[in-house]
Amino acid sequence: MTQKHSRRGSSHPWIDTIWRTVCLTNGVYKATPDGSWDLIFRAAPGEPSVVFLAGQGKEPVDVPYAAGEHGVVISFAAHVYVTQDRQKAANVPLRYLPLSADGFVLDGVELPLPTFENAEFLTDRMVEAGLLQSDDVVAKAFTANPKAASKRSVQEHFKKVTGLTQQDFQLIRRAQEAVRRLKAGEKPAAVAADLGYTDQPHMTKSIKKIMGHLPSNLDAVHKI
């Protein structure tokens, strides 16, 4: 094992998941799409700590890491976006943020460094400062009571807010659920059928494209 990962959920409606990672050796991690805007803190031995925002993506990205490095990721809910970066979501931006004496600065607002414990407090601070926004159309797109609008209008709105089409978002979340269930020991054929894949090879192809790994090698997939 080259990394230790911890995750927790949150009752906060604007947060999807909080992650904490400790790197035990040097290596390369395949960061997988998660259908979320992420706020990331990273600290590595002998290097300045960094805080950055990561937008949406559809394919895995190789990220090198070093022994002793540790970090925290706050993955916001799908309907949450960073106000100033809304129009850039489709380009999967990495926006590095300046550090202050006690935290970091986003659009002139000083905030505490992200930790595994303070995600809810930090998110509330960002909301109060107008740095995060929630989109009601996206929030309700996958509920039993979506906003009254044409299918095309909802699709265009979803892409504008998240940077992903509804279909891409659904493919990502379906692949995540497939990985969770496969890692829990469920039979691949049953998982494929239950999640609406055409067949098991279809599921395998989708997981490989989105997660960067075959279903037979999912130990390296953690951020799901």
C-alpha positions as CSV (number, residue, x, y, z in Angstrom):
1,M,0.0,0.0,0.0
2,T,1.5,3.4,-1.0
3,Q,-1.4,5.6,0.2
4,K,-3.8,5.6,3.1
5,H,-7.2,7.0,2.3
6,S,-10.0,8.0,4.8
7,R,-13.4,9.3,3.8
8,R,-16.5,10.5,5.5
9,G,-19.8,11.7,4.4
10,S,-21.5,14.9,5.6
11,S,-25.0,16.0,6.5
12,H,-24.2,19.3,4.9
13,P,-26.4,19.7,1.8
14,W,-23.6,21.4,-0.1
15,I,-21.0,18.7,0.5
16,D,-20.8,15.3,-1.1
17,T,-17.7,13.7,0.5
18,I,-14.5,14.6,2.5
19,W,-11.3,12.8,1.8
20,R,-8.0,12.5,3.6
21,T,-4.9,11.0,2.1
22,V,-1.4,10.1,3.5
23,C,1.3,9.0,1.0
24,L,3.7,6.4,2.3
25,T,5.9,6.2,-0.8
26,N,6.6,8.0,-4.0
27,G,4.1,7.1,-6.8
28,V,1.5,8.2,-9.2
29,Y,-2.2,8.3,-8.3
30,K,-4.9,8.2,-10.9
31,A,-7.4,10.9,-9.9
32,T,-10.8,9.8,-11.1
33,P,-13.8,12.0,-12.1
34,D,-16.3,12.4,-9.3
35,G,-19.0,14.8,-10.6
36,S,-18.0,17.4,-8.1
37,W,-16.1,20.7,-7.7
38,D,-13.2,19.9,-5.3
39,L,-11.4,22.1,-2.8
40,I,-8.0,20.5,-2.2
41,F,-5.2,21.1,0.3
42,R,-1.8,19.4,-0.2
43,A,1.3,19.5,1.9
44,A,4.6,17.7,1.0
45,P,7.9,17.5,2.8
46,G,10.3,20.3,1.6
47,E,7.6,22.0,-0.5
48,P,5.2,24.9,0.2
49,S,1.7,23.8,1.0
50,V,-0.9,24.5,-1.7
51,V,-4.7,25.0,-1.8
52,F,-6.4,24.7,-5.1
53,L,-9.8,24.3,-6.8
54,A,-10.4,21.5,-9.3
55,G,-13.3,21.7,-11.7
56,Q,-15.2,18.9,-13.5
57,G,-13.6,16.2,-15.6
58,K,-14.7,13.1,-17.5
59,E,-11.5,11.0,-17.6
60,P,-8.8,10.1,-15.0
61,V,-5.7,12.2,-14.6
62,D,-2.3,11.0,-13.4
63,V,-1.1,12.9,-10.3
64,P,2.4,12.2,-9.0
65,Y,2.9,12.2,-5.2
66,A,5.8,11.9,-2.7
67,A,6.4,10.0,0.5
68,G,5.2,12.0,3.4
69,E,2.7,14.0,1.4
70,H,-0.7,14.4,2.9
71,G,-3.9,16.2,1.8
72,V,-7.6,16.8,2.2
73,V,-10.2,17.0,-0.5
74,I,-13.7,18.6,0.0
75,S,-15.9,17.4,-2.8
76,F,-18.9,19.6,-3.1
77,A,-22.4,18.4,-4.1
78,A,-23.1,18.3,-7.8
79,H,-25.3,21.4,-7.7
80,V,-22.6,23.5,-6.0
81,Y,-20.2,25.6,-8.0
82,V,-17.5,28.2,-7.4
83,T,-19.0,31.6,-8.2
84,Q,-16.1,33.1,-10.1
85,D,-15.3,29.9,-12.0
86,R,-18.7,28.9,-13.1
87,Q,-18.1,29.5,-16.8
88,K,-14.8,27.7,-16.7
89,A,-16.2,24.4,-15.3
90,A,-16.0,22.6,-18.7
91,N,-12.3,23.2,-19.0
92,V,-11.4,21.3,-15.7
93,P,-9.4,24.2,-14.3
94,L,-6.9,24.0,-11.5
95,R,-7.0,27.3,-9.8
96,Y,-4.2,27.7,-7.2
97,L,-5.1,30.0,-4.3
98,P,-2.7,32.2,-2.4
99,L,-1.9,31.3,1.2
100,S,-2.2,33.7,4.1
101,A,-0.6,33.5,7.6
102,D,-3.5,31.3,8.9
103,G,-5.2,29.9,5.8
104,F,-5.8,30.8,2.2
105,V,-7.5,33.5,0.2
106,L,-10.3,33.1,-2.3
107,D,-11.5,36.3,-4.2
108,G,-10.3,38.5,-1.4
109,V,-11.8,36.5,1.5
110,E,-9.4,34.9,4.0
111,L,-10.4,31.3,5.0
112,P,-9.0,28.6,7.2
113,L,-7.1,25.7,5.6
114,P,-9.3,22.7,4.7
115,T,-9.1,19.9,7.2
116,F,-10.8,16.6,7.6
117,E,-12.8,18.0,10.5
118,N,-13.7,21.6,9.4
119,A,-15.3,21.0,6.0
120,E,-18.8,22.0,7.1
121,F,-17.5,25.1,8.9
122,L,-15.4,26.1,5.9
123,T,-18.2,25.5,3.4
124,D,-20.6,27.7,5.5
125,R,-17.9,30.5,5.5
126,M,-17.7,30.2,1.7
127,V,-21.4,30.3,1.3
128,E,-21.8,33.3,3.6
129,A,-19.1,35.2,1.6
130,G,-20.8,34.4,-1.7
131,L,-18.0,32.2,-2.9
132,L,-20.2,29.2,-3.5
133,Q,-23.6,29.0,-5.1
134,S,-26.1,26.3,-5.4
135,D,-28.2,25.7,-8.6
136,D,-31.7,24.6,-8.0
137,V,-32.2,23.1,-11.4
138,V,-29.2,20.8,-11.0
139,A,-30.1,20.0,-7.4
140,K,-33.5,18.7,-8.5
141,A,-32.5,17.2,-11.8
142,F,-32.2,13.7,-10.3
143,T,-35.0,13.9,-7.8
144,A,-38.6,12.7,-8.1
145,N,-39.6,16.4,-8.5
146,P,-37.4,18.1,-11.0
147,K,-37.8,21.7,-11.9
148,A,-40.5,22.4,-14.5
149,A,-38.6,22.9,-17.7
150,S,-38.1,21.2,-21.0
151,K,-35.6,18.3,-21.2
152,R,-33.4,20.3,-23.5
153,S,-33.5,23.4,-21.3
154,V,-32.4,21.3,-18.3
155,Q,-29.6,19.6,-20.2
156,E,-28.2,23.0,-21.4
157,H,-28.5,24.4,-17.9
158,F,-26.8,21.4,-16.4
159,K,-23.9,21.7,-18.8
160,K,-23.5,25.4,-18.1
161,V,-23.4,25.0,-14.4
162,T,-21.4,21.9,-13.9
163,G,-19.3,21.7,-17.1
164,L,-20.7,18.2,-17.7
165,T,-23.7,17.0,-19.6
166,Q,-26.3,15.1,-17.6
167,Q,-25.4,12.0,-19.4
168,D,-21.7,12.3,-18.5
169,F,-22.6,13.0,-14.9
170,Q,-24.8,9.9,-14.8
171,L,-22.1,7.8,-16.4
172,I,-19.5,8.9,-13.8
173,R,-21.9,8.3,-10.8
174,R,-22.9,4.9,-12.3
175,A,-19.2,3.9,-12.7
176,Q,-18.6,4.9,-9.1
177,E,-21.5,2.8,-7.8
178,A,-20.3,-0.1,-9.9
179,V,-16.8,0.1,-8.4
180,R,-18.2,0.3,-4.9
181,R,-20.3,-2.8,-5.4
182,L,-17.5,-4.8,-7.1
183,K,-15.1,-3.9,-4.4
184,A,-17.7,-5.1,-1.9
185,G,-17.6,-8.5,-3.6
186,E,-20.7,-8.5,-5.7
187,K,-20.8,-10.6,-8.9
188,P,-19.8,-8.5,-12.0
189,A,-22.7,-9.8,-14.1
190,A,-25.2,-8.9,-11.4
191,V,-23.8,-5.5,-10.9
192,A,-23.9,-4.8,-14.6
193,A,-27.5,-5.9,-14.9
194,D,-28.6,-4.0,-11.8
195,L,-27.0,-0.7,-12.9
196,G,-28.4,-0.8,-16.4
197,Y,-25.3,-1.7,-18.4
198,T,-25.9,-3.5,-21.7
199,D,-23.8,-6.4,-20.4
200,Q,-20.7,-7.1,-18.4
201,P,-18.2,-6.1,-21.2
202,H,-20.1,-2.7,-21.5
203,M,-19.5,-2.1,-17.7
204,T,-15.9,-3.1,-18.0
205,K,-15.3,-0.7,-20.9
206,S,-17.1,2.2,-19.0
207,I,-15.2,1.6,-15.8
208,K,-11.8,1.5,-17.6
209,K,-12.6,4.7,-19.5
210,I,-13.8,6.7,-16.4
211,M,-11.8,5.1,-13.6
212,G,-8.6,4.2,-15.5
213,H,-8.6,0.7,-14.2
214,L,-10.2,-2.6,-15.2
215,P,-12.7,-4.2,-12.8
216,S,-10.1,-6.9,-12.1
217,N,-7.7,-4.2,-10.7
218,L,-9.7,-1.8,-8.5
219,D,-7.5,-1.6,-5.5
220,A,-6.0,1.7,-6.7
221,V,-9.5,3.3,-7.0
222,H,-10.3,5.1,-3.8
223,K,-12.1,8.3,-4.5
224,I,-15.6,6.9,-5.1
